[in-house]
Amino acid sequence: MKIKDRIALQFTLLVAGVLLVFSIAIYSVSEHYRQEEFYDRLRGRARTTCRLLVKVKGIDKDLLKAIDQNTLSEMLDEKVLIFDSRNELIYSSVDDKLLTYHASLLNEVRQKQYMEFHQGENEVIGLLYQEGDDPLVVLASAYDTFGHSKLQNLRSTLGWGLLAGMAVTVGLGIYFAGNALKPISRINAQVSLITAQNLSQKLDEGNRKDEIAQLAINFNTVLYRLNKAFEQQKSFVSHASHELRTPLAALKSEIQLGQRFNKNNPEIEEVFANLFSDTERLISITNNLLFLARSYENIGSMKMSQIHIEDLVFLAKEELLSSHPDYNVVIDYETIPENENETVVEGNEELLKRVFSNLLDNACKYSSDHRAHILISSDDRECVVKVRDQGIGISKDDLPHIFNPFFRSSNATELPGFGIGLSICQRITELHHGSISVQSEIGRGSEFRVVLNHV
């Protein structure tokens, strides 16, 4: 889950929790006050009824019942029952719905003098009325229709309010989290554009005060140190390779001169031949190292032009066959291009030719029949060149490392090579914003796939 979504979710849960607690508190307080108000009404009705029955002369039970029925209609299922000290019912406000009672309840009311409790959905109060000669126990009950209706409306209001609040919170949470993390998204976008070619590029440091700005500042510091280390490494390799070329060239000349003057001693001739072979290897390694060191240095001044990929492949083939006449290279189209521009790429001719020269050389060198097969295909965006062979193949363990400099497959150590060619191919394709990949199986050969964007 993205940080933005996680912050929005946490913020929503937090606000939803607060709203839920707030809603429960409001509902609980409202329910409490409703009960208190309703019990006060029942208590007032019970006392009024007892006072009329005991103190007002000339009011009999029938008249009092008529008064109750005309004044208490606002409370549903209301009943008032009055009992004397012998637990005999001396008054009931209704005839057909007498409240169920027990002697123990009446005695408990006499003991506590006032009680509040529920009987089903009705609220009931019991009180001891002692203003007359005979203490009376009064039970009054009713269903608070109006109060429960208000609570129902309150529940609906709070429920819909909670849902609306959560919906608004989700929207605001996503909006504010997105705004808060927008600088980080901007930094991510800038970091994704940084490659080995532009380590000197800096991130936007914003106001240089908040935590995100400090992160950008620290990242720029790391980039500066990394770029400096790369520059020092490239400078060392470049200077070392350059300085080695002169003495190696002189050494090669001295060896050739020695070979020319020594014609009669086979043992010395063999020594000179070995020296010459080793010197050639050193010169090749030095040239490759120099190319690796300077490949990124010259990217800004690299000459780019539009080139037909077929021309590059045929040039690489001719160059290879001139050095190794026993090699065999077959070139074919895997898909016929719909127009000539589908095989035209923007790049440096010499560098791209080196990619295919290295791949063809490897394909023929590591195949018993010294044969390589090139397939060219294209679509509306890319041009693909596949170099296939039926050679020794590459193991699955070695495949992830095959493009690392100086890495050689475990089954190729006895054949000549330095492990630099494929890393150079990868470097050149990266410089041209392309890609190179490989599929291989031990004993069945390999297929290298070079993908470049066409014009």
N, C-alpha and C positions, 0 to 999 in steps of 0.2 A: 504494500500500500504506500502511495506517495505521501510525503510529509504534509503536503497541502490537504489531502483528503483526511489524513490522520488528525491534523489540527482541527479541521472542520467537524469531524466526528466527535472528538473529545469536547470541543466547545458546545456542540449540539447536546451531547449527553449531560454536560454540566448545567447548561441553561434549562434543559428539560427536567433535570432533577430539582433545580431550584423552583421552577414553575410548578412541578408536581407537589413539592413540599408546601409551597405557598398556597396552592389550590386546596390541599388537604387541610391546612390550617384554617383557611377561610371557611371551608365547609364545616369543619368541626366546631368552630366558634359560632357559626350561624345555627347549627343544630342545637348547640347548648343554649343559646339565647332563645331559640324557638321553644324548647322544652320549658325553660324557666318562665317565659311569658305565658305559655299555655297552662302550666301548673298554677301560676298566679291567677289566671282566669277561673280555673276550676276551684281554687281555694276561695276566691271571692264569691263565686256562685254558691258554694257550699255554705259559707257563713251567712250570706244573704238569705238563703232558704231557711236556715235554722233560726235566724233572727225573726223572720216573718212568722214562722210557725210558733215560736215561743213567746215573743213579746207583743206581737200585734193581735189585739183581741178582735174577734169577729171574723177572722180568716180561718176557714176550715180547710181540710185537706183537698177537697175538690176544687175550691177556689184557688188555692196555692198551686195545684197541679195545672190549672188553666193558665195561671200567670206564668209558670215555668215554660209551658209549651208555646206561649206566645212571645217569650223573651229569649229563649235559648235555641231558636231554630238555626242560628248561624253555626252551631257546632254539631257535627254529625254524630248520631248515635249517642247523644248525651243522656246520662242518667244520674239522678241524685237520690241516694238512699239514706234514711236516718233511722238509727237504732237506739233504743233506750238502754238502761243499765242492765236489763235482763236479756239483752240481745234479741229483743223482739222488734220487727220492722214496724215503725210507726208512720213512715212516710216513704212513698216512692213516686218519682216524677213520671214514671211510665207504668203501664199495666202489663204489657205483653213481653217485655224484655228485661226481666229482673236480673241484676248483677249477681253472679254466683259468689257466694261468700261462705266463710266458715267461722265458727266461734273463735278459733285460734287467731284469725286475722283481726277480728274486732278487739280481742284482748291485747294483741300486739299494738294496735292503734292506741288503746287506752294507756298502755305502758309508755309508748314513745310520744304520744300526744299528736304527732304529725308524721305521715309517711308518703312517699312518692314511689310508684312502681308501675309496671306495664302489665296489662292483661290482653294478650293477643296484640292487635294493632292499636288498642286504646291505651291512653295514659290515664292513670288512676291516682287520686289522692285520698288519703284517709286522715281525718283530724278529729280531735276530741273537743266538743263544744261544751263549755262549763258555765255559761252565763245564766242558765235556768236552775230550777231546783234539782232536776235530774240530769246528770251529765249525759250528753248524747254523743254517739259516734256517727260521723257523716262520711259516706263513701261517694265520691263524685268521679265520673269517668266520661270520656268522649274521645272522638277521633278528630285530630287537628287537620281538617281538610285543607284549609287555607295555608297553614304552615307547611304541610308536606308538599303542596303545590308549589310554594315558593322555593322549597329545597330542590324539587325536581327541576325547576327552571334554573336554579343556581348550578345544579350538577351539569345540566346541558351547556350552560354558559361557560363554566369552568372547563368542561371537556373540549368544547370547540375552541375555546381560547388556548388551551394547552396544545391542541393540534396545530392551530394557526401559528402559535408562538414557535413551535418546533419547526414548522415549514419556513417561517421567516428566519429563524436561527440558522437553519441549514443553508439557505441562500446567502445570508450575511456572513456566515462562517466561511463558506467557499470563497465569497468575494474578498473578505478581509484577509483570509489566509493566502489567497492568490496574490493580493497586493503586497502583503508582507514578505512573501517569498519570491516576488518578481525579480528583485536584485539577484537572488541566487540562480534563478532560471537564466537571467541574462549572463551571469558568470559562467554557467554551464555551457551556454551557447558559444561564448567566447573561447572557453577552454577546448571545446570540441573542434575548433578551427585551428588550434595550435598543433603543429607537427614538427618534425625534426628540421624542416626547412625554415621555420619562422619562430624559433625559440625566443627571439628578441622581442616578439610582440608582447604587449602589456595588457593586463585587464583593466577595465574601468574601475577606479578606486572610489567613485562616488564622493561622499562628503568627507571621507577620511576620518570619520568620528565614530560611527556605530560599529557593531560587531561584524556586519557583512563587509563593510569597507575595510576593516582590519584583516578579514580573511583574504580579500583581494590583494591587499598590500603584502601580506605574508606569502601569498601565492606568487606574486610578482618577484619577490625576493628569491624564492625557490627557483623560479624560471631563470632569473639572472645568474644564479650560481650554477644551474644546470647548463645553461648556454655557455658560460665561461669554461666549465669543465669539458664540454664538447669541443669548443674552440681550441682549448689546449691540447686535447687528444688529437684532433684533426691536424693541428699545426705540427705536433710531434711526429705523427705518421708521415705527413707530407714532407717535412724537412728530412726525416730519417731516410725515407725512400729516395728522395731526390739526391741526398748526399751519397747514398749507396750506389746509385746508378753509375757515377763516374768511375769509381775504383773497380766496379764489376765489369764495366766495359773495357777498362784497361787490362784487367785480369784475363778477360776473354781474348783480347788481342795478343797478350803475351803467350797464352796457351796455344793459340793458332800459330803463332810464330815458332814456338817450340816444336809443334807438330811438323812444321815445314822443314826444320833443320834436322829433325831426328827421323831417319828413314831406315836405319839398320838394326835398331834394338827393339824387338817386339814387346818386351816387358815395359819399356819406357813409353812406347806408343800406347799401350793399354792404359798406363797411368794418365797420360795426357788425354786420352779419350774419356776416361772417367771424370777427370777434372773439368773437361769441356762440358760434359753432360750436367754435372753438378752446377757449374757456373750458369748454364742456360736455365736451369731450374730456379736458381737464385734471382736471375734477371727477371724471369717471368713472375715470380712472387713479388718482387719489388715493384714491377710495373702495375700489377694488380692492386697492391696496397696503395700505390700512389693514385690510382684511379678511384679507389674507394674513398680516400681522403679528400680528393678534389671534386667528387661528384656533386656534393651539395654546395661547395664554394662557387662553382661555375654556373649554378642554375639560373642566376639572374642574367648572365651574358650568353646563355646557351642559345645557339642558332636554331630556330624552329622554322619548319616549312611543311607544306602539305606533300605527303608521300603515299604512293600506292603500296599497300602492304605486300602485294605480289612481287613488286620490284625489290623490296627489301629481302624477301625470302630467297629470290633467285640470286641476288648479290651474295647473300650469306652462303648459299649452296656453291656458287662458283669459287668463292674464297676458300671454302673448306676443301673442295675437290682439287684445288690447285696445290694444296699442302698434302692432301691424302688422296691420291688418285684411286686407291682401292676402295674408298667409301662409295656408298650408293644412296642417293636421296631422291625420293619420289614426292612430287608436289601435286596436289589435286584440290578441287573445291568440294567441300561437304555440302554446301548449298550455293547455288548460283546466285550472285548478287543481282537484284532487280535493276540497279543503276550503278554506274562506276564510282559514285561518291561513297557507296557503302563500304568500300575497302580503302578509302583515303583517310589517313590519320594525320593529326598535327603533331610533329615531333622532330627530334634531331636524328638525321639519317644515320650518322655513324654510331650513335649510342644504340638505336633500335636494331641496327644490323648486328651489333655485338651480341644482343640478346639472342637472336636466332642463330648466330654462329656458335655461341656457347652451347645452346640446346642441341643443335645438330651434331656438334662435336661429341657431346656426352652420349647422345643416342647411338651414334655409330661406334664410339669407342667401347661402350659397355655391351654391345651386341656381338654375338659370335659371327654373324653374317655382315657386320658393319653396315647395316641398312637402317635408314630412318624414313618415316612417312609423315608428310606434312599435309594437314587438312585445313582449308580456309573456309570460314562461314561468316555470315553477318546478318544483322536484323536492322530494325529502324533506328537503333541507337549505338550498337556496339559491333566491333569486328573481332572475331575470335580466330586465333591460330593455335592448332593442336599439333604437337610434335610427338609422334608415337615411335616406339621401338619394341623389339621382342628380345630384350637383353636380360641381364641378371636380375633386374627389379630392385625394389627397396622394401625393407621390412617395415611392418606397422610401427615398431618402436622407433625407427629412425625417421619416419615421415615428418613428425612435428619439428624436427631439427634440421631438415635437409637444406633450408635456406640460410642457416647460421654460418657466418664466416669461418672457414677452416674446418668445418664439420664434413666428415666423409662417412658414407654408409659402411657398416661393419663388413659387408661382403665385397667392398670395392677397394680395400686398403692395398691390395697387391697390384692394382692397376695404376698407371701414372696419373697424377693429378694433385691439386693443392687444396681443394675444398673451397675455392673462392669464386668460381664461375657462377654458381647458382645465386650466391648472395649479390653478385654484381647484376645479374638478370633481375632480381627482385628490386634492387635499388633503382635501376633504370626504369622499370615499369612504374614504380611509385613516383618517380620524377615526372612521368607522363600521365599521372593520375589513372593508371591502369592497375591490373592485378595479375598475379601469376599463381597457379596452383598445380598440384600434382596428384595423380592417382597411380598406384603401382601395386604389384604383387610379385613376391619373390619367384624367380624363375620364369615369369610370364611377361615381363617387360613393364614399361612405364608410359604414361601419357602426361605431358606438360601442357597446360592450357594458359595461353596469354590472351588477356582481354583488354582491348583499348577502345576508347570512344572514337567513332569516326566523325567526320565533319558533317 
